Amino acid sequence: MFHEAMHMLTESYLSKLSVYSNGLIQYQEPKMALLTSSFGIDQLYNSLFPKDHNEVKKSDKPKYRSYLDQHFISRVSEHVHVKIDIDDRFIPDFYLNYSIDAIGRNGILYLAQYIDFSTEQKASISHLLVTTDHLNKEYNKGKVSNVSIFGIEPVLGTDEHKKWDFLYKRDGFTIYHPNQADEVAEKFISSRAGKFL
């Protein structure tokens, strides 16, 4: 099989291919490359893929954390606890230390948390669920809390989307885009949830 394909490795054949394209594949003119002790793989790669053509400027991720601080945290900070660590000071025999963006109570618990689904690990989401469950038992008499999650829906079919979808389907959890911070702040304020810890 390889013997029959040897004619494809000639410079003239590759030059001939460079004028054709099927819409999926297009060949370039072949280039001569000499591998010596002073010209290694890195140099070969750089000669084939010059930096000016290969470099793609990555766009910065939006700064949702600072946006939430300005449009949500600052608006609800007088009414509810913000950026508070939930630990065994608030729940007896609680073995975790989980930081909640906002928590208040008025009959039921109101919680808010930002999750970057592109980087968040399953353990952190599990810790949120465990913390919420223990808070419900301790302060909510087993009722379902009203949990607002700020996050961006990941691409369908990815592992990140599975985490997002798991929280989306969970009873008492509502996922908001970070740009909806003002809306969630209004919900917290109108609920008259207050500090209780």
C-alpha positions in Angstrom: 0.0 0.0 0.0 2.8 2.5 0.9 4.8 1.5 -2.1 1.8 2.5 -4.4 1.5 5.9 -2.6 5.1 6.9 -3.0 4.4 9.0 -6.1 2.3 11.2 -3.8 5.3 12.3 -1.9 7.1 14.0 -4.7 7.5 17.7 -5.0 5.9 17.9 -8.4 2.8 16.0 -7.2 2.3 18.2 -4.2 2.8 21.3 -6.3 0.1 20.0 -8.7 -2.3 19.4 -5.7 -1.8 23.0 -4.5 -3.9 24.4 -7.3 -6.9 22.2 -6.3 -9.4 22.5 -3.5 -12.5 20.5 -2.6 -13.8 23.0 -0.2 -12.5 21.1 2.8 -8.9 20.6 2.0 -6.5 22.9 0.2 -2.8 22.2 -0.2 -0.1 24.9 -0.2 3.1 24.8 -2.3 5.6 22.5 -0.7 8.5 24.0 1.1 12.0 22.6 1.5 12.9 21.8 5.1 16.3 20.6 6.3 16.5 19.1 9.8 20.0 19.4 11.2 21.3 19.7 14.8 21.0 23.5 14.5 17.6 23.4 12.8 15.2 21.4 14.9 11.4 20.8 15.2 10.7 24.3 16.7 12.4 26.0 13.8 10.5 23.7 11.3 7.2 24.6 13.0 8.0 28.3 12.9 9.0 28.2 9.3 5.8 26.4 8.3 3.5 28.5 10.6 5.0 32.0 11.0 3.8 33.7 14.2 2.2 36.6 12.4 -0.3 34.2 10.7 -0.6 31.7 13.5 -1.2 34.1 16.4 -4.9 34.6 17.2 -5.5 37.3 19.8 -7.7 35.8 22.6 -10.5 38.0 23.7 -10.7 38.8 27.3 -13.5 37.2 29.3 -16.1 39.7 30.4 -15.5 40.8 34.0 -18.8 39.5 35.4 -17.5 39.4 39.0 -17.0 43.2 39.1 -20.3 43.8 37.3 -22.1 41.7 39.9 -20.4 43.6 42.7 -21.6 46.8 41.3 -25.1 45.9 40.2 -26.1 43.2 42.7 -23.8 43.1 45.8 -23.7 46.8 46.4 -27.5 47.1 46.1 -28.4 44.3 48.5 -25.6 44.6 51.0 -27.7 46.7 53.5 -30.5 44.1 53.5 -28.8 40.7 53.4 -25.5 39.1 54.2 -23.0 39.4 51.4 -19.8 37.5 50.7 -20.1 35.5 53.8 -18.4 32.2 54.7 -20.8 29.5 55.8 -19.1 27.2 58.3 -19.6 25.5 61.7 -20.2 28.9 63.4 -23.6 29.0 61.7 -24.4 25.3 61.2 -23.3 22.9 64.1 -21.1 20.1 63.0 -20.8 21.5 59.5 -17.5 20.4 58.0 -17.3 22.7 55.0 -16.4 26.4 54.6 -18.4 27.7 51.6 -18.5 31.3 50.6 -21.9 32.6 49.5 -22.3 35.8 47.5 -25.6 36.8 49.2 -28.0 35.2 51.7 -31.0 36.5 53.5 -34.2 35.2 55.0 -37.9 36.2 55.2 -39.9 33.0 55.8 -37.6 31.2 53.4 -33.9 31.6 52.5 -32.8 33.7 49.6 -29.3 32.9 48.3 -27.3 34.2 45.3 -24.1 32.7 43.9 -22.0 33.4 40.8 -20.6 30.3 39.1 -18.2 30.4 36.1 -19.3 27.1 34.5 -16.2 27.2 32.2 -13.9 26.8 35.1 -16.0 25.6 38.0 -15.3 22.1 39.2 -18.0 19.6 40.2 -16.8 19.7 43.8 -17.6 23.4 44.2 -21.1 22.8 42.8 -21.5 19.9 45.1 -20.4 22.0 48.1 -23.0 24.6 47.1 -25.7 21.9 47.1 -24.5 20.5 50.5 -24.3 24.0 52.0 -27.8 24.9 50.7 -29.2 21.6 52.0 -27.7 22.2 55.5 -28.9 25.8 55.6 -32.4 24.6 54.7 -32.4 22.1 57.6 -31.0 24.6 60.1 -32.9 27.9 59.1 -35.6 26.9 56.6 -37.4 24.1 58.5 -36.8 21.9 55.4 -38.5 24.2 53.0 -36.9 24.8 49.6 -34.7 27.9 49.4 -34.9 30.4 46.6 -31.4 30.1 45.1 -30.3 32.5 42.3 -27.3 31.4 40.3 -25.5 33.9 38.1 -23.8 32.1 35.2 -23.4 31.8 31.4 -25.0 28.8 29.7 -22.1 26.8 28.2 -22.2 25.1 24.8 -24.7 22.3 24.5 -23.3 18.8 24.8 -20.2 19.8 26.9 -19.3 18.7 30.4 -19.7 22.3 31.5 -23.3 22.3 30.1 -24.1 19.2 32.1 -23.2 21.1 35.3 -25.3 24.0 34.2 -28.2 21.8 33.3 -28.1 19.9 36.6 -28.5 23.2 38.5 -31.1 24.5 36.0 -33.3 21.5 36.6 -32.9 21.6 40.4 -36.0 22.6 42.4 -35.6 26.1 43.9 -32.6 27.0 41.7 -33.0 29.7 39.0 -30.1 30.6 36.7 -29.7 34.2 35.6 -27.2 35.7 33.1 -24.9 38.1 35.1 -26.4 41.0 33.1 -29.6 40.4 35.0 -28.0 41.4 38.3 -30.3 44.4 38.7 -33.4 42.2 38.3 -32.2 39.7 40.9 -31.3 42.6 43.3 -34.9 43.9 42.9 -36.2 40.4 43.7 -34.0 40.2 46.9 -35.1 43.7 48.0 -38.8 43.2 47.3 -38.8 39.9 49.2 -37.8 41.8 52.3 -35.3 39.2 53.1 -33.0 40.3 55.9 -29.9 39.4 57.8 -30.3 36.6 60.3 -26.9 35.1 61.0 
